[in-house]
Amino acid sequence: MGIDREKIFFPYLSNYDVEEMYIILKGSRKGISSFMKKAKSVATGNIYKDEEALFEIFKAELPNEIKARKIQYFGELVQMIS
């Protein structure tokens, strides 16, 4: 009996997820290297468990984009990549 990898739920975000949220918010990859360097400072390895700290980085780095989309909670960012 094998594991169906499609049905496994991973509760934490990866670098790929964070990059995808950035690109969707920003509309481009411009500035992503600098952003990811800051984002990785709150990661454990390549996994983001501290959602509040990551959300603070998004708000600090992309304040206009967050405001324009009226994003108030980290979950709203995650929904963009769901």
Buried (B, 14 or more C-beta within 10 A) or exposed (E): EEEEEEEEEEEEBBBEBBBBBBBEBBEEEEEBEEBBEEBBEBBEEEEBEEBEBBBEBBBEBBEEBBEEBEBEEBEEBBEEBE
